Amino acid sequence: MSSFSKTRRRSVLGGLCALLAAVSAGSLASGVIPTGLREVLAALPDALLVAITPMLNRPYPSLHGDAGQLILILAEIRIPRLLLALMVGAGLAMCGAVMQGLFRNPMADPGLLGVSSGAALGAVMSIVLGGALFAGGLFGALLLPVAAFAGGLAGLALVYRLSLVGGKTDTATMLLAGIAVNAIAGALIGLMSYLADDEQLRGLIFWSLGSLEAVDWRALLAAMLLVIPALLLLPFYAGALNANLLGESEAGHLGIDMEKVKRHLVILVALVVGAAVCLSGVIGFVGLVVPHLIRIALGPDHRLLLPASALFGAVLLGGADILARTAAAPAEIPVGIITAALGGPFFLWLLLRFRRARVAQ
């Protein structure tokens, strides 16, 4: 499988699982009202019952005192927020690993396909232009996530169409098309920012920086129905990604239809990233940083790289969300600022590392 020993692989995976459990517990205990872990564990079964009660069209059970308040906080705020952080972190990290393997480029991340920028443009347009047209009602509440998802799919469709060369997708052309679409979407987002009023601009900036604050159970479950099946399917392409590291022609000689694999992977990545951006806004660097660190620890084998990246991505974003909630409490820092503060220095280190490697050659 790789030169890394089984003991090291098991240690890394076991450590990631332990970190995931610790971050989950810390997230449930953190917030404006800090809570002891023992109280959280005691209230967790009742909180889960309260969370599913509205989905069963039943009234809330009676809640009294501090214990009742904690149950309600867990059910309505902390549990869905934790699940969103874990899902988005795992999705972005695994998609980053897929993109790096597909493009054979360590600088690739999910944003290259135009999904993130397209989703951001759709959401920004809904904030600036949609409020006056569809104020109130069910459609008004669903406008932002629907617009974000539609924008993400439109960005992907444009990139995919531009990358077709002779009926086949060319990865280099796809990369350049993604850069162009991102630039156009960025210009249009700037225009929407210029047209926005003060109230719209505040919401626009907070959303574009990434936030896990505005989540409810119905939107979360709808996103999970899209994201979780896609994440379960991606590891089945690990063998094809391993072969692709040798080159597309070599993978073809091994009997792998890389054109079909590219189509499937692009659609699955777009599904995951589009759903994530719909709920959390634009969160950068997770898809870039996590696969590199896992590759250093476990090697390039995608059979390990993909699930380990998902675990570490969930840990990273869950931990970043804890920091975002507690660093300036009772105010909240957009989680995208935390991930950028972590990812920016790593990206510079990565560039210096590649420059030294090139000079050494």
ABEGO torsion letter per residue (X at the ends): XBABBAAAAAAAAAAAAAAAAAAAAAAAABEABBBBAAAAAAAAAAAAAAAAAAAAGBBBBBBBEAAAAAAAAAAAAAAAAAAAAAAAAAAAAAAAAAAAAAAGBAABBAAAAGAAAAAAAAAAAAAAAAAAAABEEAAAAAAAAAAAAAAAAAAAAAAAAAABBGGBBBAAAAAAAAAAAAAAAAAAAAAAAAABBAAAAAAAAAAAAEBAABBBAAAAAAAAAAAAAAAAAAAAAAAAAAAAAAEAAAAAAAGBBAAAAAAAAAAAAAAAAAAAAAAAEBBBGAAAAAAAAAAAAAEABAAAAAAAAAAAAAAAAAAAAAAAAAAAOABBBBAAAAAAAAAAAAAAAAAAAAAAAAAAX
